[in-house]
Amino acid sequence: MTLPDDPAQPAAYWTGVAYEALIAFTRSRMAACGFTQPQFWLLRHLSRHDLSAGGAGMTVPELRRAMTGYLRPEDDLAAEAEVLVDRGWLRLDGRDGRLWITEAGEEARIAMTERTPEIRAAIHHGIDDADYVTTLRVLHRMIGNVNG
């Protein structure tokens, strides 16, 4: 792929290409560790040591709402949760449909969390931190320009 050096190149195109490539890469690396990205998110959102407020159980619709900003259309949280229940990483409260992380699920979350720096390092290879931050600032400014 040739580097875009024309300032008239459409940012929307390149951000879309970057998004798809980064998601595919991240998901393939996570799959090699035995996870799907949505499974990792489920564990994170249910862990009192991560994104959960006090480790409270949540229903699939509550989890879907919590993840609405980054779920992809093909992500089926109910099916992903079922896999984690079968693995013993989540338990389902049959009374109200709340999912709770188990000790084994917490251990799995920690194990995947320990692998995420490797994924980030591969993505950021050859990119200076200052350049990365500049890119994020430029994208943030573009978003602000179009959102008012």
N, C-alpha and C positions, 0 to 999 in steps of 0.2 A: 504494500500500500504506500503510495507516495504521500509525503507530508503536504498538507494544505498550507500554501504560503500566500494565498490570495485573500486579502481581507474581505473580499466580496463573497467568500464561501459562506453558505448558509449554516449558521450556528445550530439551528434546529436539526438539520440533517446530521451533523457531526455529534451532537449530544445524544441523538437517538442511536447512532452507530455505537458510540461509547457505552451507553446504557446497556444495550443488548449484549455487547462483548463482555462487559464486566459482570453482568448477571450470569451469563453462561459460564464464564470462568469460575466465578465464586461457587455456583451450584455444582459444577463438576468436581471442584476440589472438596466440597462438603460431602458429596456423594461418595468420594473415595474414602471418606472417614466414616461412612455408614449413616449419614444424615441427609435429609433434604433441608433446604433453607427454611421452609415453613415449619418443619419439625423443631429446628433450633429456635425459631421465634416463639413457638408454643412453649417450649421449656423456659425460655428467657422471661416470657410474660407471666409465667406461673411460679417463678422462683422468687422467694423473698430476698434472695441475695442478688437479684438482678433488677428486672423491670416491675415486678409485682409490688403493690403497696401492701406490705405486711404478709405476703404469701397467701392472699385470699384466692380461693378457687374462682374460676370463671367459666361461663358457658361458651360454647362455640360462637354464638352471635356476639357476645361481649368481646371475645378475642378477635373476631373479624373486625369489629368496630375499632378496637385498639390498634389494629394493624392496617387500617384502611389506606394509609398513605404509601404503603410499600408492597401490599399484596398484588400479585399478578392475576389476571383473569383465570388462568389455569390452576391457581392454587386452591385446593380443596381442603380447607382446614378440618372439616369433619372426618374425612378419610385419613388425613395425616394424624389427627388425634387418635383415631382408632388404632393405627399402627403403633403409636406410642403406648396406648393402653395394653395392647397385645404384648409389647416388649416389657411391660411392667414399669415403664418410666412415668406414666400418668395413671391415675385411678379416676374412675368416673363415679360420681355420686348419683345413683339412680333416682333419688328423690327429686332433685332439681336440675340434673344434667350438668352440674359443675364438674370441671376437671381440676385435679390437684396433682402437683408434681410429687413424685415419690423420691425416696432417698436414692434409688438407682437412677432416676431421671436427673436428679441434681448432680450426681457423679458424671453422667453423660454430658450434661450441660457444661460442667467444668472442663471435661476433656475436650469438648469442641471449642470452648472459649480459649483454651490453651493453644489451639491450632490456628485461630484466626490471625495472629500476628504473621504467620507464614504466608497466608493468603494475601494479606495487606502488603507484605514485603515484595511478593511476586508482582503484584499490581503496580507498586510504586518503584520498582527497579529502574534505576537510571533517571529518576525524577527527583530533582532537588526539592527539599521541603518548601523553600521560598517560591519556587515555580508552581508547586502544587497549590499553595495558599493563594498565589496570584490568580491562578486559574479559577479557584473557588470564588474569589472576590469578583472576578469578571463575570462569572455565571450569576452570582448573586445580584450584581448590578443589572445584568440583562433581564433577570426576572423582575427586578424592581421597575425597570424601564417599561416593561409591558404590562405589569400589574398595577401600576400607578402608585 
